[in-house]
Amino acid sequence: MSATTQTIPDPVQSALADRLQRNDETVLRDILQAFGPATEARLRKHYPFFQHHDFEDILAEALYQLWKDRHKFDAGRGSLSNWFLVLAKSKAEDIRKSKRFKARDLECSADVAGFAVSVDDGEEEPATPLSAEQQDLLGILRELPDEERRIIGAYANADGTEAWAANLAIELGMSSGLIRVKRLRIEKKIRREMQKRGHILTGSSR
């Protein structure tokens, strides 16, 4: 049976759901491996105009939503794989309606992208004086763990190049889908920290 048609046994799904609700973050990798191929295959039938990297983004965002709402999962209302599919369909519709696949952006402010590159390159101080908002942002970026700085820095450096996650996946030894999930979480983390300091970043945020 192929990976795209394989049915995940109920005991396996139950084990994954249990880990998810016990806040085991390592389960994200296993959920993506277990449900990702079949979910992408089903979505391709409805969104043939999407490319592979679009589906990678959709699965990453669905996985992030699954993690954020993990305590809402109710096995009595359906399987974990079906819930993941529902979330992925919702994300695919968001992309279709907004036509992001035709006009991509970095999904974060120019300042986040620019400073992430600076921090990732080891630049000590920007050439021009910084505003209070920029100083706070730079401080937050510098306080990120090394892996998170590498991910957000690689994303900013990519300048829209879709292979950024695949290239970084080889370096970090994890799937490109998981890296995309982590990138979403890092960006939201930066926004939260900036809001605590009284700043609202520009750019899209989901």
C-alpha positions in Angstrom: 0.0 0.0 0.0 1.4 3.4 -1.0 2.2 6.2 1.5 -0.5 8.3 0.0 -3.3 5.8 0.5 -2.1 4.1 3.7 -4.6 4.0 6.6 -3.0 4.8 10.0 -4.2 2.2 12.5 -6.4 3.5 15.4 -3.8 2.5 18.1 -1.2 4.5 16.3 -3.4 7.5 16.1 -4.4 7.2 19.7 -0.7 7.1 20.7 0.0 10.2 18.7 -3.1 12.0 20.1 -2.0 11.0 23.7 1.5 12.5 23.1 0.0 15.6 21.6 -2.2 16.2 24.6 0.7 15.5 27.0 2.5 18.5 25.4 5.1 16.3 23.8 6.5 18.6 21.1 8.4 15.8 19.4 5.1 14.3 18.3 4.9 17.0 15.6 7.5 15.3 13.5 5.7 11.9 13.7 2.3 13.4 13.0 3.7 15.1 9.8 5.3 11.8 8.7 2.2 9.8 9.4 -0.5 12.1 8.0 1.4 14.5 5.7 1.7 12.3 2.5 -2.0 11.2 2.5 -3.2 14.7 3.3 -1.2 16.3 0.5 -2.5 13.6 -1.9 -6.1 14.4 -1.0 -5.6 18.2 -1.3 -3.9 17.9 -4.7 -7.2 16.6 -6.1 -8.9 19.9 -5.1 -6.0 22.3 -5.6 -4.1 21.0 -8.7 -2.8 24.6 -9.3 -0.8 24.5 -6.1 2.9 23.5 -6.2 4.7 21.2 -3.8 6.0 24.1 -1.7 2.5 25.4 -1.3 1.4 22.1 0.2 4.5 22.2 2.4 3.3 25.5 3.7 -0.3 24.3 4.2 0.8 21.2 6.1 3.2 23.3 8.3 0.4 25.7 9.1 -2.1 22.9 9.8 0.5 21.3 12.1 1.0 24.5 13.9 -2.7 25.0 14.4 -3.0 21.4 15.6 -0.3 22.0 18.2 -1.9 25.3 19.3 -5.4 23.7 19.7 -4.1 20.3 21.0 -6.2 20.3 24.1 -9.4 20.7 22.0 -9.0 17.3 20.3 -11.8 14.9 21.1 -11.3 11.4 19.9 -15.1 10.8 20.2 -15.7 13.3 17.4 -13.3 11.9 14.9 -9.7 10.6 14.3 -6.6 12.7 14.6 -5.9 12.3 10.9 -9.3 13.6 10.0 -8.8 16.6 12.2 -5.5 17.3 10.6 -7.1 17.0 7.2 -9.8 19.5 8.2 -7.2 22.0 9.4 -5.2 21.5 6.2 -8.2 22.1 4.0 -9.0 25.3 5.9 -5.4 26.5 5.4 -5.6 25.6 1.7 -8.8 27.6 1.3 -7.1 30.6 3.0 -4.4 30.5 0.5 -6.7 30.1 -2.5 -8.9 33.0 -1.4 -6.0 35.3 -0.7 -4.1 34.2 -3.8 -0.9 34.1 -1.8 0.4 31.5 -4.3 0.4 34.3 -6.9 1.9 37.1 -4.8 4.1 35.8 -2.0 5.7 37.9 0.7 8.0 37.0 3.6 5.0 37.1 6.0 6.9 39.2 8.4 8.0 42.8 8.5 10.9 44.1 6.6 12.6 44.9 9.9 12.3 41.3 11.1 13.8 40.0 7.9 16.6 42.6 7.8 17.6 42.2 11.4 17.4 38.4 11.2 19.9 38.5 8.4 22.2 40.8 10.4 22.0 38.6 13.5 22.5 35.5 11.5 25.6 37.0 9.8 27.0 38.0 13.1 26.8 41.8 12.5 27.4 43.6 15.8 25.7 46.9 15.1 23.7 48.2 12.1 25.3 51.1 10.2 22.5 53.5 10.9 21.1 54.6 14.3 18.2 52.4 15.5 14.8 53.5 16.7 13.5 52.2 20.1 11.4 49.7 18.3 14.3 48.5 16.2 16.5 48.2 19.2 13.9 46.0 21.0 13.5 43.8 17.9 17.3 43.4 17.5 17.5 42.4 21.2 14.8 39.8 20.9 16.4 38.3 17.8 19.8 38.1 19.6 18.2 36.3 22.6 16.7 33.6 20.4 18.3 30.1 20.7 20.8 29.4 18.0 18.5 27.0 16.1 15.7 29.6 16.0 18.1 32.3 14.9 19.3 30.0 12.1 15.8 29.2 11.0 14.5 32.8 10.9 17.8 34.0 9.4 17.6 31.4 6.6 14.0 32.4 5.9 14.9 36.1 5.7 17.9 35.4 3.6 15.9 33.3 1.1 14.1 36.4 -0.3 11.2 34.3 -1.5 13.3 31.3 -2.6 11.2 28.2 -1.8 14.2 25.8 -1.3 15.3 27.6 1.9 13.6 25.0 4.2 14.9 22.0 2.3 18.4 23.3 2.3 18.3 24.0 6.0 16.7 20.7 6.8 19.9 18.9 5.6 22.0 21.1 8.0 19.7 20.6 11.0 18.7 17.0 10.4 15.0 17.5 10.4 12.2 17.6 7.8 11.6 20.8 5.8 8.0 20.6 6.9 9.0 20.8 10.6 11.3 23.7 9.9 8.4 25.6 8.3 6.3 24.9 11.4 9.1 26.1 13.6 9.5 29.3 11.5 5.8 30.1 12.0 6.2 29.7 15.8 9.4 31.8 15.9 7.7 34.6 14.0 4.7 34.6 16.4 7.1 34.4 19.3 8.9 37.6 18.1 5.6 39.4 17.6 4.4 38.5 21.1 7.7 39.7 22.6 7.4 42.9 20.7 3.8 43.4 21.8 5.0 43.1 25.4 7.3 46.0 24.7 4.5 48.1 23.3 5.3 47.6 19.6 3.1 46.1 16.8 5.1 44.8 13.8 3.8 45.3 10.3 3.3 42.5 7.8 1.0 39.6 7.9 0.6 37.2 10.8 -1.6 34.2 11.0 
